[in-house]
Amino acid sequence: MTSIIRNISTAVLATTLCLGAAQAATDTAPSDAATIMVDERPVPQLTQRDLDEQLWLNALTGNVSALTQLVSMGANPRIATSHGETALHAAAARGHIQIVSFLLRSGGVSVHSQTSNGWTPLHHAARFGHATVANFLVRSGANPRLTTRDAGRKTPIDIALDKGDLRMARILGW
């Protein structure tokens, strides 16, 4: 019995020494294992301007999940350029129906918003041939007979007819 205990004690001591040596070797020898460095600097907070610019960029590119997150972080979907262009104008011009829908549902964004020249999101949708967006905007209350204030004084219907887009003109109520 004593010899069994002595053998077990020797085995435990040998294992402990081996583990200790292995630990010492890994402390000094280079390792193939990946090392994760933790950056403990504070994460910079986005300014209101940063949030609003990101909202615009995502409206242009059609990234609805990023846009949703930005609005939840405080981005202002009603923000406009110095010429009155809103993210809704940008999304309508690019044909991003999900963005257009989100901006109108999120509240505070007007389907009637106008640029300094009187262009509405519906004018942009008509100009660039985005029938699905135009249809959605009309069903959301956009006025297809509203004229611009620039030299052309065009309605969205006029724009569609000038382009020969009869389908768009019919969607707009021609």
Backbone as a chain_set.jsonl record, in Angstrom:
{"seq": "MTSIIRNISTAVLATTLCLGAAQAATDTAPSDAATIMVDERPVPQLTQRDLDEQLWLNALTGNVSALTQLVSMGANPRIATSHGETALHAAAARGHIQIVSFLLRSGGVSVHSQTSNGWTPLHHAARFGHATVANFLVRSGANPRLTTRDAGRKTPIDIALDKGDLRMARILGW", "coords": {"N": [[0.834, -1.173, 0.0], [1.928, 1.204, 0.779], [3.832, 1.505, -1.197], [2.214, 1.964, -3.4], [1.073, 4.459, -2.814], [3.414, 5.959, -2.77], [4.153, 5.743, -5.496], [1.992, 7.037, -6.748], [2.281, 9.611, -5.658], [4.75, 10.285, -6.753], [4.098, 10.291, -9.457], [2.225, 12.398, -9.551], [3.854, 14.537, -8.734], [5.714, 14.537, -10.845], [4.036, 15.15, -13.007], [3.183, 17.693, -12.264], [5.64, 19.06, -12.33], [6.228, 18.818, -15.05], [4.084, 20.249, -16.212], [4.572, 22.759, -15.151], [7.06, 23.33, -16.329], [6.29, 23.349, -19.002], [4.573, 25.549, -19.007], [6.375, 27.58, -18.354], [7.958, 27.476, -20.635], [6.179, 28.352, -22.616], [5.79, 30.913, -21.777], [8.122, 32.216, -22.445], [8.896, 31.449, -25.005], [8.261, 32.08, -28.493], [4.913, 32.09, -29.749], [2.578, 30.284, -31.779], [-0.028, 30.811, -31.552], [-2.826, 33.028, -31.906], [-2.702, 36.415, -30.912], [-4.603, 38.583, -29.018], [-5.079, 41.918, -28.945], [-6.184, 44.379, -26.784], [-7.793, 47.35, -27.232], [-7.852, 49.967, -25.221], [-8.625, 52.545, -25.365], [-11.1, 55.14, -25.256], [-14.105, 54.771, -27.147], [-14.722, 56.831, -29.868], [-17.363, 59.182, -29.846], [-20.048, 59.674, -32.097], [-20.76, 62.723, -33.697], [-23.649, 64.885, -34.063], [-23.644, 65.852, -36.633], [-22.005, 63.927, -37.901], [-23.657, 61.649, -37.652], [-25.869, 62.466, -39.196], [-24.672, 62.837, -41.722], [-23.874, 60.213, -42.246], [-26.382, 59.046, -42.37], [-27.374, 60.212, -44.715], [-25.531, 59.17, -46.615], [-26.133, 56.441, -46.44], [-28.773, 56.49, -47.259], [-28.403, 57.144, -49.908], [-27.002, 54.887, -50.814], [-28.732, 52.857, -50.259], [-28.836, 51.307, -47.945], [-30.727, 49.987, -45.753], [-30.714, 48.778, -43.201], [-28.515, 49.932, -41.878], [-29.356, 52.573, -41.963], [-31.65, 52.479, -40.37], [-30.485, 51.871, -37.901], [-28.913, 54.184, -37.544], [-30.889, 56.174, -37.304], [-32.051, 55.329, -34.921], [-29.944, 55.924, -33.292], [-30.02, 58.615, -33.238], [-29.785, 60.128, -35.581], [-30.96, 62.611, -37.834], [-33.641, 62.299, -39.854], [-34.898, 64.294, -41.257], [-33.097, 66.176, -42.008], [-31.661, 68.597, -44.183], [-29.917, 69.639, -47.171], [-28.149, 72.684, -48.035], [-29.557, 73.451, -50.218], [-31.986, 72.354, -49.838], [-32.363, 69.648, -50.286], [-33.327, 66.488, -49.181], [-32.781, 63.365, -47.391], [-34.787, 61.768, -48.297], [-35.272, 62.779, -50.871], [-32.85, 61.998, -52.033], [-32.956, 59.177, -51.827], [-35.236, 58.662, -53.38], [-34.349, 59.535, -55.874], [-32.452, 57.622, -56.423], [-33.915, 55.341, -56.489], [-34.471, 53.728, -54.282], [-36.644, 51.998, -52.815], [-37.15, 50.776, -50.294], [-35.801, 52.443, -48.529], [-37.122, 54.874, -48.985], [-39.691, 54.146, -48.103], [-39.106, 53.527, -45.389], [-38.196, 56.062, -44.447], [-40.508, 57.627, -44.711], [-42.249, 56.25, -43.011], [-40.927, 56.479, -40.584], [-41.535, 58.847, -39.457], [-42.031, 62.373, -39.356], [-40.742, 62.987, -41.746], [-41.498, 64.577, -44.681], [-43.542, 63.86, -47.439], [-43.953, 65.859, -49.141], [-41.749, 67.485, -49.165], [-39.611, 70.042, -50.382], [-37.04, 71.18, -52.603], [-34.898, 74.093, -52.876], [-35.528, 74.905, -55.414], [-38.006, 73.896, -55.772], [-38.265, 71.188, -56.299], [-39.563, 68.01, -55.643], [-39.403, 64.82, -53.87], [-40.874, 63.174, -55.574], [-40.579, 64.401, -58.096], [-37.886, 63.764, -58.52], [-37.996, 60.932, -58.606], [-39.541, 60.608, -60.908], [-37.891, 61.845, -62.808], [-35.671, 60.124, -62.912], [-36.812, 57.755, -63.636], [-37.942, 55.882, -61.832], [-40.359, 53.984, -61.312], [-41.657, 52.372, -59.35], [-41.011, 53.648, -56.961], [-42.143, 56.157, -57.48], [-44.863, 55.476, -57.673], [-45.299, 54.602, -55.03], [-44.807, 56.991, -53.646], [-46.88, 58.644, -54.661], [-49.095, 57.222, -53.717], [-48.653, 57.722, -51.092], [-49.351, 60.295, -50.825], [-48.058, 62.278, -52.335], [-47.967, 65.05, -54.588], [-48.537, 64.941, -57.93], [-48.879, 67.058, -59.64], [-47.584, 69.299, -58.9], [-45.621, 72.087, -59.579], [-42.193, 72.839, -60.412], [-39.977, 75.471, -59.221], [-38.001, 76.395, -60.784], [-36.507, 77.423, -63.942], [-37.723, 75.701, -65.797], [-40.232, 75.014, -64.771], [-41.733, 72.554, -64.223], [-43.968, 69.771, -63.789], [-44.017, 66.577, -62.097], [-45.358, 64.904, -63.884], [-44.985, 66.258, -66.328], [-42.217, 65.935, -66.578], [-41.995, 63.157, -66.88], [-43.377, 62.837, -69.321], [-41.746, 64.395, -71.011], [-39.544, 62.748, -71.111], [-40.589, 60.674, -72.474], [-41.731, 58.624, -71.112], [-44.309, 56.888, -70.802], [-45.504, 55.035, -69.122], [-44.683, 55.89, -66.567], [-45.919, 58.4, -66.595], [-48.593, 57.646, -66.583], [-48.771, 56.358, -64.098], [-48.487, 58.577, -62.558], [-50.862, 59.83, -62.935], [-51.674, 60.849, -65.424]], "CA": [[0.0, 0.0, 0.0], [2.84, 2.335, 0.85], [4.47, 1.665, -2.501], [1.206, 2.529, -4.31], [0.977, 5.881, -2.499], [4.664, 6.567, -3.222], [4.086, 5.814, -6.96], [1.016, 8.086, -7.085], [2.905, 10.893, -5.307], [5.799, 10.535, -7.741], [3.413, 10.614, -10.717], [1.643, 13.742, -9.403], [4.973, 15.471, -8.726], [6.262, 14.571, -12.203], [3.062, 15.864, -13.833], [3.255, 19.092, -11.858], [6.887, 19.606, -12.852], [6.1, 18.921, -16.517], [3.171, 21.35, -16.519], [5.297, 23.986, -14.816], [8.071, 23.545, -17.358], [5.58, 23.706, -20.234], [4.098, 26.926, -18.827], [7.557, 28.447, -18.442], [8.395, 27.495, -22.029], [5.261, 29.18, -23.396], [5.946, 32.3, -21.355], [9.309, 32.821, -23.041], [9.037, 31.081, -26.408], [7.221, 32.637, -29.361], [3.771, 31.194, -29.89], [1.84, 30.338, -33.033], [-1.402, 31.174, -31.225], [-3.149, 34.429, -32.161], [-2.719, 37.278, -29.742], [-5.638, 39.609, -29.134], [-4.734, 43.146, -28.242], [-7.376, 45.12, -26.41], [-7.619, 48.795, -27.29], [-8.592, 50.473, -24.069], [-8.994, 53.942, -25.57], [-12.558, 55.274, -25.382], [-14.642, 54.796, -28.503], [-15.186, 58.198, -30.124], [-18.796, 59.319, -30.051], [-20.389, 60.376, -33.331], [-21.459, 63.992, -33.526], [-24.905, 64.931, -34.8], [-23.288, 66.015, -38.056], [-21.549, 62.614, -38.375], [-24.839, 60.785, -37.784], [-26.677, 62.93, -40.317], [-23.95, 62.529, -42.955], [-23.967, 58.766, -42.457], [-27.767, 58.781, -42.79], [-27.432, 60.582, -46.131], [-24.772, 58.201, -47.414], [-26.866, 55.18, -46.469], [-29.959, 56.7, -48.093], [-27.921, 57.082, -51.29], [-26.581, 53.536, -51.18], [-29.842, 51.924, -50.061], [-28.579, 50.427, -46.805], [-31.823, 50.251, -44.828], [-30.39, 48.366, -41.821], [-27.664, 50.971, -41.306], [-30.195, 53.763, -41.807], [-32.482, 52.228, -39.199], [-29.633, 52.002, -36.725], [-28.528, 55.585, -37.404], [-32.043, 56.912, -36.78], [-32.179, 54.962, -33.504], [-28.837, 56.573, -32.584], [-30.293, 60.047, -33.184], [-29.654, 60.827, -36.862], [-32.174, 63.34, -38.166], [-34.038, 61.995, -41.233], [-35.443, 65.5, -41.885], [-32.009, 67.099, -42.312], [-31.622, 68.961, -45.609], [-28.741, 70.389, -47.627], [-28.408, 74.127, -48.171], [-30.511, 73.599, -51.323], [-33.253, 71.749, -49.446], [-32.435, 68.208, -50.593], [-33.383, 65.612, -48.012], [-32.447, 61.96, -47.648], [-35.905, 61.241, -49.083], [-34.969, 63.144, -52.263], [-31.73, 61.161, -52.492], [-33.426, 57.793, -51.984], [-36.162, 58.633, -54.526], [-33.548, 59.679, -57.089], [-31.722, 56.368, -56.647], [-34.862, 54.233, -56.626], [-34.413, 52.862, -53.097], [-38.002, 51.956, -52.276], [-37.139, 50.455, -48.864], [-35.375, 53.655, -47.823], [-38.242, 55.808, -49.104], [-40.723, 53.656, -47.199], [-38.655, 53.702, -44.004], [-38.162, 57.477, -44.089], [-41.879, 58.122, -44.554], [-42.824, 55.592, -41.831], [-40.218, 56.825, -39.352], [-42.168, 60.038, -38.897], [-41.363, 63.652, -39.49], [-40.27, 63.233, -43.103], [-42.661, 64.927, -45.489], [-43.577, 63.46, -48.843], [-44.075, 67.117, -49.865], [-40.543, 68.307, -48.988], [-39.172, 70.652, -51.643], [-35.739, 71.836, -52.66], [-35.028, 75.539, -53.089], [-36.122, 75.071, -56.751], [-39.34, 73.316, -55.789], [-38.269, 69.773, -56.646], [-39.971, 67.083, -54.587], [-38.919, 63.46, -54.133], [-41.599, 62.635, -56.732], [-39.893, 64.917, -59.288], [-36.663, 62.963, -58.699], [-38.364, 59.577, -59.033], [-39.976, 60.713, -62.308], [-36.729, 62.189, -63.642], [-34.772, 58.985, -63.073], [-37.564, 56.601, -64.11], [-38.196, 54.892, -60.774], [-41.819, 53.875, -61.275], [-42.112, 51.804, -58.076], [-40.891, 54.721, -55.969], [-43.146, 57.173, -57.818], [-46.16, 54.934, -57.281], [-45.357, 54.621, -53.569], [-44.918, 58.384, -53.207], [-48.23, 59.107, -54.993], [-50.002, 56.576, -52.755], [-48.375, 58.322, -49.782], [-49.882, 61.654, -50.83], [-47.287, 63.232, -53.135], [-48.755, 65.728, -55.607], [-47.872, 64.861, -59.237], [-49.157, 68.259, -60.428], [-46.832, 70.408, -58.305], [-44.576, 72.548, -60.505], [-40.933, 73.316, -59.85], [-39.834, 76.929, -59.276], [-36.874, 76.744, -61.646], [-36.887, 77.926, -65.269], [-38.573, 74.75, -66.514], [-41.571, 74.966, -64.157], [-42.269, 71.254, -64.627], [-44.554, 68.84, -62.834], [-43.505, 65.225, -62.343], [-45.99, 64.386, -65.11], [-44.262, 66.882, -67.45], [-40.894, 65.306, -66.658], [-42.188, 61.81, -67.455], [-43.742, 62.99, -70.734], [-40.549, 64.868, -71.718], [-38.663, 61.586, -71.283], [-41.291, 59.656, -73.256], [-42.042, 57.522, -70.194], [-45.766, 56.891, -70.651], [-45.852, 54.245, -67.925], [-44.528, 56.796, -65.425], [-46.958, 59.429, -66.689], [-49.869, 57.032, -66.163], [-48.678, 56.175, -62.642], [-48.636, 59.916, -61.957], [-52.237, 60.287, -63.13], [-51.879, 61.485, -66.732]], "C": [[0.876, 1.232, 0.0], [3.493, 2.563, -0.491], [3.493, 2.265, -3.522], [1.103, 4.029, -4.077], [2.221, 6.611, -2.992], [4.651, 6.715, -4.746], [3.125, 6.922, -7.429], [1.621, 9.453, -6.807], [3.97, 11.261, -6.318], [5.175, 10.956, -9.072], [2.831, 12.027, -10.676], [2.744, 14.792, -9.445], [5.57, 15.622, -10.129], [5.34, 15.355, -13.139], [3.115, 17.352, -13.53], [4.504, 19.757, -12.415], [6.822, 19.789, -14.371], [5.208, 20.089, -16.906], [3.834, 22.691, -16.24], [6.333, 24.316, -15.873], [7.422, 23.975, -18.677], [5.085, 25.149, -20.157], [5.258, 27.901, -18.961], [8.03, 28.561, -19.89], [7.483, 28.391, -22.874], [5.35, 30.637, -22.994], [7.116, 32.974, -22.057], [9.441, 32.539, -24.528], [7.944, 31.749, -27.237], [6.128, 31.6, -29.598], [3.15, 31.367, -31.267], [0.398, 30.773, -32.804], [-1.607, 32.666, -31.476], [-3.177, 35.199, -30.848], [-3.753, 38.364, -29.987], [-5.217, 40.796, -28.286], [-6.03, 43.898, -27.973], [-7.041, 46.602, -26.428], [-8.48, 49.39, -26.192], [-8.941, 51.949, -24.203], [-10.51, 54.034, -25.695], [-12.969, 55.348, -26.848], [-15.154, 56.212, -28.762], [-16.687, 58.201, -30.395], [-19.039, 60.095, -31.342], [-21.117, 61.67, -33.002], [-22.78, 63.921, -34.299], [-24.633, 65.053, -36.298], [-22.833, 64.683, -38.656], [-22.735, 61.683, -38.607], [-25.656, 61.165, -39.016], [-25.993, 62.654, -41.662], [-24.009, 61.043, -43.274], [-25.374, 58.373, -42.917], [-27.906, 59.078, -44.288], [-26.739, 59.55, -47.007], [-25.515, 56.876, -47.518], [-28.174, 55.297, -47.225], [-29.567, 56.609, -49.569], [-27.586, 55.66, -51.723], [-27.667, 52.492, -50.964], [-29.673, 50.967, -48.905], [-29.603, 50.699, -45.706], [-31.485, 49.842, -43.396], [-29.485, 49.396, -41.155], [-28.467, 52.241, -41.053], [-31.068, 53.644, -40.565], [-31.678, 52.421, -37.921], [-29.245, 53.459, -36.493], [-29.674, 56.427, -36.843], [-32.234, 56.59, -35.304], [-31.073, 55.596, -32.653], [-29.006, 58.093, -32.539], [-30.092, 60.809, -34.474], [-31.003, 61.432, -37.229], [-32.58, 63.072, -39.62], [-34.601, 63.212, -41.977], [-34.353, 66.494, -42.296], [-31.948, 67.354, -43.819], [-30.324, 69.698, -45.912], [-29.112, 71.869, -47.708], [-29.385, 74.413, -49.318], [-31.849, 72.919, -51.039], [-33.402, 70.275, -49.769], [-32.413, 67.409, -49.296], [-32.934, 64.198, -48.395], [-33.559, 61.303, -48.464], [-35.723, 61.578, -50.572], [-33.899, 62.206, -52.827], [-32.18, 59.727, -52.749], [-34.373, 57.664, -53.178], [-35.395, 58.714, -55.837], [-32.803, 58.395, -57.437], [-32.642, 55.158, -56.76], [-34.888, 53.268, -55.447], [-35.758, 52.86, -52.364], [-38.023, 51.647, -50.78], [-36.739, 51.669, -48.037], [-36.504, 54.682, -47.833], [-39.344, 55.413, -48.12], [-40.337, 53.877, -45.738], [-38.703, 55.168, -43.589], [-39.565, 58.044, -43.894], [-42.554, 57.513, -43.318], [-42.197, 56.076, -40.531], [-40.747, 58.104, -38.717], [-41.339, 61.289, -39.108], [-40.841, 63.965, -40.871], [-41.495, 63.455, -43.974], [-42.501, 64.473, -46.928], [-43.612, 64.709, -49.731], [-42.817, 67.99, -49.771], [-40.035, 68.776, -50.343], [-37.765, 71.225, -51.5], [-35.977, 73.339, -52.859], [-35.615, 75.854, -54.467], [-37.488, 74.412, -56.88], [-39.415, 71.852, -56.179], [-38.648, 68.935, -55.421], [-39.326, 65.721, -54.844], [-39.614, 62.831, -55.35], [-41.004, 63.149, -58.047], [-38.651, 64.078, -59.58], [-36.975, 61.551, -59.19], [-38.778, 59.586, -60.504], [-38.776, 60.968, -63.226], [-35.851, 60.978, -63.933], [-35.501, 57.673, -63.386], [-37.841, 55.524, -63.075], [-39.703, 54.802, -60.498], [-42.333, 53.35, -59.932], [-42.075, 52.867, -56.986], [-41.949, 55.787, -56.227], [-44.535, 56.715, -57.39], [-46.336, 54.989, -55.767], [-45.544, 56.054, -53.059], [-46.313, 58.946, -53.484], [-49.232, 58.517, -54.008], [-49.811, 57.115, -51.335], [-48.777, 59.79, -49.729], [-49.1, 62.683, -51.622], [-48.151, 63.78, -54.269], [-48.028, 65.695, -56.956], [-48.1, 66.092, -60.117], [-48.442, 69.505, -59.877], [-45.686, 70.811, -59.23], [-43.324, 72.988, -59.743], [-40.905, 74.84, -59.96], [-38.641, 77.354, -60.128], [-37.396, 77.168, -63.023], [-37.852, 77.005, -66.01], [-40.007, 74.71, -66.05], [-42.325, 73.697, -64.562], [-42.927, 70.532, -63.453], [-43.875, 67.485, -63.035], [-44.099, 64.598, -63.611], [-45.273, 64.946, -66.337], [-42.904, 66.211, -67.658], [-41.002, 63.931, -67.306], [-42.506, 61.909, -68.94], [-42.555, 63.477, -71.559], [-39.588, 63.72, -71.996], [-39.307, 60.503, -72.148], [-41.673, 58.44, -72.419], [-43.547, 57.521, -69.896], [-46.234, 56.092, -69.432], [-45.768, 55.129, -66.683], [-45.632, 57.845, -65.433], [-48.302, 58.889, -66.23], [-49.884, 56.791, -64.649], [-48.94, 57.507, -61.937], [-50.014, 60.524, -62.214], [-52.515, 61.006, -64.436], [-52.96, 60.798, -67.495]], "O": [[0.593, 2.2, -0.706], [3.692, 3.711, -0.89], [3.913, 3.001, -4.415], [1.05, 4.798, -5.036], [2.139, 7.706, -3.547], [5.107, 7.742, -5.248], [3.414, 7.646, -8.381], [1.494, 10.362, -7.626], [4.086, 12.424, -6.702], [5.668, 11.87, -9.733], [2.932, 12.769, -11.653], [2.6, 15.819, -10.107], [5.893, 16.734, -10.545], [5.81, 16.133, -13.969], [3.094, 18.176, -14.443], [4.446, 20.88, -12.914], [7.301, 20.788, -14.907], [5.534, 20.84, -17.825], [3.674, 23.643, -17.004], [6.466, 25.474, -16.269], [7.933, 24.849, -19.378], [5.17, 25.887, -21.138], [5.13, 28.936, -19.615], [8.456, 29.633, -20.319], [7.963, 29.11, -23.75], [5.019, 31.515, -23.79], [7.1, 34.19, -22.244], [10.051, 33.332, -25.245], [6.833, 31.962, -26.752], [6.387, 30.397, -29.641], [3.188, 32.452, -31.848], [-0.319, 31.071, -33.759], [-0.693, 33.469, -31.288], [-3.618, 34.692, -29.816], [-3.768, 38.989, -31.047], [-5.026, 40.686, -27.075], [-6.873, 44.028, -28.861], [-6.129, 47.057, -25.736], [-9.707, 49.315, -26.247], [-9.488, 52.547, -23.276], [-11.143, 53.102, -26.19], [-12.261, 55.919, -27.677], [-15.933, 56.741, -27.97], [-17.207, 57.327, -31.088], [-18.327, 61.053, -31.644], [-21.985, 61.701, -32.13], [-22.994, 63.005, -35.092], [-25.31, 64.433, -37.118], [-23.216, 64.34, -39.774], [-22.81, 61.008, -39.634], [-26.08, 60.301, -39.784], [-26.656, 62.282, -42.63], [-24.173, 60.655, -44.431], [-25.537, 57.481, -43.75], [-28.487, 58.289, -45.032], [-27.288, 59.109, -48.016], [-25.523, 56.254, -48.581], [-28.65, 54.308, -47.782], [-30.312, 56.062, -50.382], [-27.853, 55.272, -52.861], [-27.54, 51.361, -51.434], [-30.307, 49.912, -48.883], [-29.378, 51.538, -44.834], [-31.932, 50.501, -42.457], [-29.671, 49.703, -39.977], [-28.275, 52.907, -40.036], [-31.208, 54.599, -39.801], [-32.141, 53.059, -36.975], [-29.248, 53.919, -35.351], [-29.45, 57.296, -36.0], [-32.546, 57.482, -34.514], [-31.238, 55.781, -31.447], [-28.229, 58.784, -31.88], [-30.214, 62.034, -34.477], [-32.053, 60.844, -36.969], [-31.923, 63.571, -40.534], [-34.763, 63.166, -43.196], [-34.655, 67.54, -42.87], [-32.157, 66.446, -44.624], [-29.714, 70.301, -45.03], [-30.261, 72.244, -47.473], [-29.972, 75.494, -49.379], [-32.738, 72.906, -51.89], [-34.469, 69.704, -49.547], [-31.573, 67.639, -48.426], [-32.736, 63.889, -49.57], [-33.299, 60.381, -49.237], [-35.994, 60.74, -51.432], [-34.022, 61.692, -53.939], [-31.827, 59.133, -53.767], [-34.321, 56.673, -53.906], [-35.746, 58.041, -56.806], [-32.552, 58.115, -58.61], [-32.186, 54.064, -57.093], [-35.286, 52.113, -55.601], [-35.97, 53.622, -51.42], [-38.847, 52.211, -50.059], [-37.286, 51.892, -46.957], [-36.806, 55.288, -46.805], [-39.864, 56.258, -47.391], [-41.146, 54.357, -44.944], [-39.194, 55.491, -42.507], [-39.78, 58.859, -42.997], [-43.342, 58.184, -42.652], [-42.854, 56.084, -39.49], [-40.436, 58.404, -37.565], [-40.11, 61.263, -39.046], [-40.52, 65.121, -41.148], [-42.411, 62.633, -44.004], [-41.458, 64.677, -47.549], [-43.335, 64.631, -50.928], [-42.823, 69.124, -50.251], [-40.025, 68.024, -51.317], [-37.362, 71.686, -50.432], [-37.116, 73.787, -52.992], [-36.144, 76.946, -54.675], [-38.063, 74.373, -57.968], [-40.508, 71.32, -56.372], [-38.126, 69.13, -54.324], [-38.765, 65.492, -55.916], [-39.004, 62.043, -56.073], [-40.935, 62.396, -59.019], [-38.387, 63.721, -60.729], [-36.301, 61.035, -60.081], [-38.414, 58.685, -61.26], [-38.669, 60.369, -64.296], [-35.348, 60.815, -65.045], [-34.886, 56.607, -63.399], [-37.962, 54.352, -63.431], [-40.235, 55.445, -59.593], [-43.346, 53.839, -59.43], [-43.001, 52.972, -56.181], [-42.583, 56.268, -55.289], [-45.295, 57.488, -56.808], [-47.396, 55.376, -55.275], [-46.34, 56.298, -52.152], [-46.874, 59.647, -52.642], [-50.114, 59.221, -53.519], [-50.693, 56.981, -50.486], [-48.571, 60.458, -48.716], [-49.446, 63.864, -51.588], [-48.967, 63.058, -54.84], [-47.002, 66.358, -57.111], [-47.569, 66.162, -61.225], [-48.676, 70.622, -60.341], [-44.874, 69.972, -59.62], [-43.391, 73.442, -58.601], [-41.699, 75.432, -60.691], [-38.309, 78.538, -60.188], [-38.607, 77.256, -63.228], [-38.702, 77.474, -66.767], [-40.908, 74.41, -66.833], [-43.401, 73.755, -65.159], [-42.512, 70.66, -62.301], [-43.22, 67.276, -64.056], [-43.422, 63.854, -64.32], [-44.984, 64.208, -67.279], [-42.499, 65.954, -68.792], [-40.203, 63.579, -68.174], [-41.962, 61.146, -69.739], [-42.367, 63.027, -72.689], [-38.894, 63.723, -73.013], [-38.653, 59.527, -72.513], [-41.91, 57.357, -72.954], [-43.999, 58.07, -68.891], [-47.23, 56.434, -68.795], [-46.67, 55.119, -65.846], [-46.215, 58.144, -64.391], [-49.064, 59.59, -65.564], [-50.908, 57.001, -63.999], [-49.537, 57.549, -60.862], [-50.293, 61.629, -61.75], [-53.516, 61.716, -64.537], [-53.271, 61.195, -68.618]]}, "num_chains": 1, "name": "protein.A"}
